Each structure stands twice: as C-alpha cells, then as structure tokens.
Amino acid sequence: MAEWSHGHFACMESGFVPCLCNMGIMGFCAGGRANELVKDDGSCMVTTIILYLCPLYAIMVRRAVVDKYGINEGMGMSVICECCNPCAHYTWLTEVQTKQGGKFGMIGAWEGPGAADAQK
C-alpha cells in the first residue's frame, strides 16, 4: 500500500498564493474539482455545494482519494484527520495534483492533463 506523497501542511510547497487562495479560501471549489477528477463521475459543482453546506463531506472525498491511489489509511484515521486538523484537505488536494500531474487554479480550475474535460 502507498503512503501520502505530501504532509498535512504541504500546501506551501507551491508557494504562498496557491496555498492561501487556490486551496485555502477556494478550497471547497478545489475539493469539488478533486472529487470530479478522482471519481470520474462526480460533479464539481454539486460536491462544492455539499462541502460548503457540510464540510465533513471532505471525509468522503478524502476516502475517494485514498481508494483511488491505494493509500494506506483506515476510515478512522480519515475521520480524525478531517475533524481535528483544519489543514487536512491540503494533503489530499496536493496528492491529486501530484498523481494527476496538474495544479488547482482559482475557483476550482484545473490546469493540467484532462483540463479540457474538467472544465465542461
């Protein structure tokens, strides 16, 4: 089983602006896009709205990332990470960036492979 490629506070690897804006302030939008990229059938807009209404849905998105990339993490650890660490979403967002070979832009934009499909 694989491990996470990045830690909980890994967003600063891309610089301050992407960390604060693209995955911080607009983190739910990036989460919606990540869910769409990982599940191949998820809707970015629907997931984004659900994340704004119920931030704990991030546990389900995290689990989708764990399952897709074969990461060694149980459900209990996913719940603890998402509930106790306000920066936990950076872990799975940076993992999606690394595995998909792209970057999140503003308001959930995706720059990289599959960008044409992701923007539809």
C-alpha positions as CSV (number, residue, x, y, z in Angstrom):
1,M,0.0,0.0,0.0
2,A,1.2,3.5,-0.8
3,E,1.6,6.4,1.6
4,W,0.7,10.1,1.2
5,S,3.2,11.9,-1.0
6,H,2.7,15.2,1.0
7,G,2.0,16.0,4.6
8,H,-0.8,18.0,6.2
9,F,0.9,21.3,5.7
10,A,2.3,20.7,2.2
11,C,0.4,23.5,0.5
12,M,3.3,25.9,1.0
13,E,5.4,23.7,-1.4
14,S,3.7,25.5,-4.3
15,G,4.1,28.9,-2.8
16,F,2.0,31.3,-0.6
17,V,-0.6,32.4,-3.1
18,P,-1.7,28.9,-4.4
19,C,-1.8,27.8,-0.8
20,L,-3.8,30.7,0.6
21,C,-6.1,31.3,-2.4
22,N,-6.4,28.2,-4.7
23,M,-6.5,25.6,-1.9
24,G,-7.3,27.8,1.1
25,I,-10.0,30.4,0.5
26,M,-11.3,28.5,-2.6
27,G,-10.5,25.1,-1.0
28,F,-14.1,23.7,-1.3
29,C,-14.0,24.5,-5.1
30,A,-10.7,22.7,-5.4
31,G,-12.2,19.9,-3.4
32,G,-15.1,19.6,-5.8
33,R,-12.8,19.5,-8.7
34,A,-10.6,16.9,-7.0
35,N,-13.6,14.8,-6.4
36,E,-14.6,15.0,-10.1
37,L,-11.0,14.1,-11.2
38,V,-10.8,11.1,-8.7
39,K,-14.3,9.6,-9.2
40,D,-14.6,10.3,-12.9
41,D,-18.3,10.6,-12.4
42,G,-18.6,13.2,-9.6
43,S,-19.9,16.7,-10.3
44,C,-17.6,19.5,-9.3
45,M,-20.5,22.0,-8.6
46,V,-22.6,19.5,-6.6
47,T,-19.6,18.4,-4.5
48,T,-18.6,22.1,-3.9
49,I,-22.1,23.0,-2.7
50,I,-22.2,19.9,-0.4
51,L,-18.7,20.8,1.0
52,Y,-19.9,24.4,1.7
53,L,-23.1,23.1,3.4
54,C,-21.4,20.2,5.2
55,P,-17.7,20.4,5.5
56,L,-17.5,16.9,7.0
57,Y,-18.2,15.6,3.5
58,A,-14.5,16.1,3.0
59,I,-14.1,12.8,4.7
60,M,-15.8,11.1,1.8
61,V,-13.7,13.0,-0.8
62,R,-10.6,12.0,1.2
63,R,-11.7,8.4,1.2
64,A,-12.2,8.5,-2.6
65,V,-8.6,9.7,-3.0
66,V,-7.4,7.0,-0.6
67,D,-9.2,4.3,-2.5
68,K,-8.2,5.5,-6.0
69,Y,-4.5,5.8,-5.2
70,G,-4.3,2.8,-2.8
71,I,-3.1,4.9,0.2
72,N,-2.7,3.0,3.5
73,E,-5.2,4.8,5.7
74,G,-8.2,3.5,7.5
75,M,-11.6,5.2,7.8
76,G,-10.8,6.1,11.5
77,M,-7.7,7.9,10.6
78,S,-9.5,9.8,7.8
79,V,-12.2,10.9,10.2
80,I,-9.6,12.0,12.8
81,C,-7.5,13.9,10.2
82,E,-10.5,15.8,8.7
83,C,-12.2,16.6,12.1
84,C,-9.1,17.6,14.1
85,N,-6.8,19.2,11.5
86,P,-8.1,22.3,9.7
87,C,-5.3,21.8,7.1
88,A,-6.0,18.2,6.3
89,H,-7.6,18.9,3.0
90,Y,-4.2,20.1,1.7
91,T,-3.0,16.5,2.0
92,W,-5.5,15.1,-0.5
93,L,-5.5,18.1,-2.7
94,T,-1.8,18.0,-3.2
95,E,-2.0,14.2,-3.7
96,V,-4.4,14.7,-6.5
97,Q,-2.2,17.4,-8.0
98,T,0.8,15.0,-7.9
99,K,-0.9,11.9,-9.2
100,Q,-2.9,13.7,-11.9
101,G,0.1,15.9,-13.0
102,G,-1.7,19.3,-12.8
103,K,-2.4,22.2,-10.5
104,F,-5.6,23.7,-9.0
105,G,-6.3,27.3,-10.1
106,M,-8.8,29.8,-8.7
107,I,-12.4,28.8,-8.1
108,G,-11.7,25.1,-8.7
109,A,-10.0,25.5,-12.1
110,W,-7.7,22.6,-13.2
111,E,-4.5,23.2,-15.1
112,G,-3.0,20.0,-16.5
113,P,-4.0,16.7,-18.1
114,G,-7.7,16.4,-18.5
115,A,-8.2,20.1,-18.2
116,A,-10.5,20.3,-21.2
117,D,-12.7,17.6,-19.8
118,A,-12.7,19.1,-16.3
119,Q,-13.9,22.5,-17.5
120,K,-17.0,21.1,-19.1
